[in-house]
């Protein structure tokens, strides 16, 4: 469950567009298609300004890691003070989200909520965090903590989207074999960070890290599996998940 401090998040969308933060979005000119969706999902601090043609302008839901909350607090007025109606779903471990005064992320969000009382900020519960860990173990056969894995914001985003969306269209997400393909396009890890590390190089470092790595490639293999049983399609780049959408 997700709570706005004391109220659960209740949401249903017919068609959801999930916009990846990947450099794959650059030059795709998918903005108008994305904006036509009932609900548009973005992750962490991924901007729209300056990238509207490729990623669109609307943001219905923004799923944010506890590690990205400081990036949002640096621009509080932009994210929380403007009347854009965006729903913020913040995920993080108990040590950061605890409500006894020792949870650094919770404390920061509580202050933001006081400053911007109309902001729609929802927090993951410990129960939901445990559920996401459980799904990872079911799908991969690996205990998340014992394997030194940090789940990605994309993992939390897609699990939530499958709960509330009738149909999901994911933009800019490569599959688990893309980085091994000949002639693949090199793109920055984030579309809004020109000159940053190549996406596939970043994925390889994390996938092979002994501790504290996001298993991006493993997660994408799981996403492809979910697409066979859920109404999920992938595009931009096109045709990399030919089995999806069933």
C-alpha atoms as one frame of an Amber mdcrd trajectory, in Angstrom:
protein
   0.000   0.000   0.000   0.931   3.649  -0.455  -0.131   6.292   2.031  -0.326
  10.060   1.881   1.004   9.984   5.424  -2.369   8.625   6.601  -4.486   8.166
   3.468  -4.078   5.262   1.020  -3.506   5.943  -2.673  -6.536   5.035  -4.752
  -6.021   5.272  -8.491  -7.190   3.624 -11.692  -6.059   4.416 -15.216  -7.186
   2.891 -18.504  -3.982   3.553 -20.470  -0.724   4.375 -18.718   2.408   5.624
 -20.437   5.570   4.910 -18.448   8.394   7.119 -19.678  11.864   5.720 -19.136
  14.639   8.094 -18.095  16.911   6.398 -20.632  18.813   8.237 -23.332  16.840
   6.046 -25.725  14.148   8.732 -25.523  16.311  11.298 -27.300  15.162  11.955
 -30.848  12.125   9.673 -30.581   9.575  12.513 -30.907   7.122  10.516 -28.802
   5.895  13.436 -26.718   2.481  13.920 -28.326   1.745  10.185 -28.160   2.747
  10.050 -24.493   0.599  13.047 -23.590  -2.503  11.419 -25.085  -2.444   8.678
 -22.424  -4.856   8.795 -19.516  -1.957   8.655 -17.032   1.689   9.528 -17.636
   4.305   8.054 -15.313   7.816   9.408 -14.804  10.621   8.430 -12.484  12.779
  10.301  -9.983  13.681  13.813 -11.183  13.359  13.188 -14.941  12.409  16.592
 -16.443  10.069  17.490 -19.272  11.231  21.083 -19.861  13.513  21.179 -22.874
  12.588  17.625 -23.883   8.873  18.041 -24.575   9.040  16.814 -28.168  10.585
  13.521 -27.099   9.049  12.851 -23.678   5.873  14.945 -23.501   4.699  17.534
 -20.997   2.211  15.838 -18.670   3.048  14.005 -15.449   0.293  12.174 -13.613
   2.500  10.075 -11.325   6.160  10.433 -10.435   7.731   7.448  -8.664  10.758
   8.584  -6.686  13.559   6.724  -4.923  14.576   7.825  -1.443  17.989   8.604
  -2.948  16.410  11.072  -5.401  14.339  12.971  -2.840  17.219  15.457  -2.222
  17.134  16.332  -5.934  13.453  17.196  -5.608  13.939  19.181  -2.421  16.480
  21.376  -4.220  13.613  22.523  -6.474  10.664  22.313  -4.122   8.652  25.081
  -5.728   9.004  23.482  -9.161   7.971  20.001  -8.083   5.524  20.623  -5.256
   4.451  24.245  -5.465   3.067  24.325  -8.973  -0.575  23.369  -9.449   0.102
  20.454 -11.777  -1.766  17.756  -9.860   1.155  15.335 -10.000   1.045  12.405
  -7.575   4.395  11.607  -5.958   5.019   8.047  -4.790   8.191   7.795  -2.704
   9.816   4.444  -1.992  12.604   3.651   0.409  13.806   1.263   3.117  12.497
   1.413   6.653  15.627   3.109   7.998  14.896   6.114   5.764  11.112   6.062
   5.995  10.687   5.412   9.726   8.417   7.908  11.462  10.060   8.129  14.880
  12.184  11.141  14.017  15.099   9.057  12.747  13.887   8.539   9.159  15.791
  11.078   7.071  13.639  10.726   3.957  10.400  10.767   5.922  11.498  13.875
   7.816  12.339  15.701   4.587   9.016  14.783   3.007   7.108  15.769   6.125
   8.670  19.217   5.941   7.758  19.516   2.267   4.177  18.510   3.052   3.996
  21.263   5.652   5.344  23.839   3.199   3.110  22.649   0.336  -0.070  21.264
   1.928  -1.710  20.651  -1.443   1.137  18.445  -2.712   0.088  14.846  -3.329
   2.900  12.902  -1.663   2.453   9.202  -0.935   4.875   6.934   0.901   5.489
   3.226   0.494   4.714   1.122   3.523   7.107  -1.454   4.919   4.591  -4.075
   3.828   4.827  -2.890   0.221   8.616  -2.857   0.304   8.621  -6.451   1.553
   6.180  -7.399  -1.208   8.500  -5.984  -3.887  11.383  -7.990  -2.408   9.216
 -11.109  -2.389   8.316 -10.701  -6.061  12.004 -10.337  -6.939  12.812 -13.597
  -5.168   9.876 -15.389  -6.800  10.903 -14.259 -10.272  14.674 -14.720  -9.990
  15.133 -17.356  -7.286  17.472 -14.967  -5.455  17.024 -13.276  -2.109  17.403
  -9.554  -2.772  19.488  -8.749   0.285  21.667 -11.857   0.203  22.424 -11.263
  -3.473  23.474  -7.672  -2.823  20.693  -6.293  -5.001  19.075  -2.862  -4.888
  15.777  -2.823  -6.749  15.410  -0.029  -9.289  12.762   2.664  -9.403  11.594
   1.008 -12.615  10.820  -2.161 -10.646   8.644  -0.307  -8.146   7.016   1.689
 -10.955   5.965  -1.295 -13.044   4.678  -3.278 -10.061   2.492  -0.333  -9.037
   1.368   0.300 -12.607   0.234  -3.311 -12.990  -2.017  -2.763  -9.975  -3.711
   0.389 -11.258  -3.476   0.402 -15.075  -5.664  -1.521 -17.480  -3.068  -1.152
 -20.241   0.593  -0.108 -20.018   2.794   1.398 -22.738   6.469   1.674 -21.776
   8.605   4.146 -23.716  12.390   4.016 -24.047  13.136   0.788 -22.191  15.513
  -1.674 -23.836  15.203  -5.416 -23.334  17.667  -7.745 -21.643  19.508  -8.675
 -24.875  19.819  -5.214 -26.444  23.249  -4.451 -25.014  24.695  -7.611 -26.577
  23.397  -6.824 -30.052  25.719  -5.716 -32.832  25.320  -2.135 -33.935  23.423
  -1.075 -30.827  23.031   2.649 -30.333  25.092   4.204 -27.555  23.020   6.608
 -25.487  23.490   8.348 -22.121  22.141   6.582 -19.046  19.675   9.468 -18.587
  18.253  11.505 -21.478  18.675  14.690 -19.439  22.363  14.109 -18.640  24.226
  14.676 -21.885  27.665  13.150 -21.846  26.911  10.808 -18.970  28.029   7.188
 -18.977  26.741   4.950 -21.763  23.560   3.197 -20.699  24.767  -0.343 -21.472
  28.080   0.235 -19.717  26.193   1.411 -16.640  23.923  -1.620 -16.761  26.889
  -4.004 -17.000  28.596  -2.471 -13.971  25.460  -2.790 -11.872  24.547  -6.266
 -13.091  27.964  -7.614 -12.131  28.404  -5.736  -8.847  28.826  -8.040  -5.866
  27.026  -5.665  -3.522  24.708  -2.703  -3.916  23.987  -3.081  -7.622  20.753
  -2.592  -9.514  20.111  -5.719 -11.612  18.827  -3.768 -14.598  19.317  -6.607
 -17.100  17.706  -9.180 -14.814  14.763  -6.872 -14.177  14.202  -6.336 -17.891
  14.066 -10.088 -18.467  11.362 -10.242 -15.787   9.478  -7.348 -17.413   9.438
  -9.255 -20.713   7.960 -12.233 -18.882   5.259 -10.057 -17.325   4.384  -8.660
 -20.748   3.251 -12.137 -21.808   0.515 -12.200 -19.169  -0.287  -8.492 -18.751
  -1.378  -5.871 -21.262   2.087  -4.314 -21.596   3.736  -2.990 -24.752   7.198
  -1.510 -25.311   8.347   0.994 -27.917  10.930   3.661 -28.740  13.147   1.771
 -29.506  10.693  -0.323 -31.471  10.376  -4.068 -31.909  12.743  -5.097 -29.145
  10.012  -6.920 -27.237   8.288  -8.793 -30.085   6.571 -11.107 -27.634   4.982
  -8.315 -25.570   1.449  -7.027 -25.537  -0.283 -10.382 -25.445
